[in-house]
């Protein structure tokens, strides 16, 4: 699936661990993440959920169209899996 040593607790980009402080600089201004990889989706969901910028935790919603999006869909508060019927 992903080449992350510990997918449940750490965020990695290209094999490098990303510090929560860096994620906290980006996500408050981010509104839509389009055409992203499954790992990007998971990293962003985890980063927002783990953030301590606000006293109340943000609610995170994710859409996905494949089985690779499963970890992000599961981690998010709301996950929408979109499948095209045959």
Buried (B, 14 or more C-beta within 10 A) or exposed (E): EEEBEEBEEEBBEEEEEBEBEEBBEEBEEEEEEEEBEBBEBBBBBBBBBEBEEEEEEEEBEBBBEEEBBBBBBEBBEEBEEEEEEE
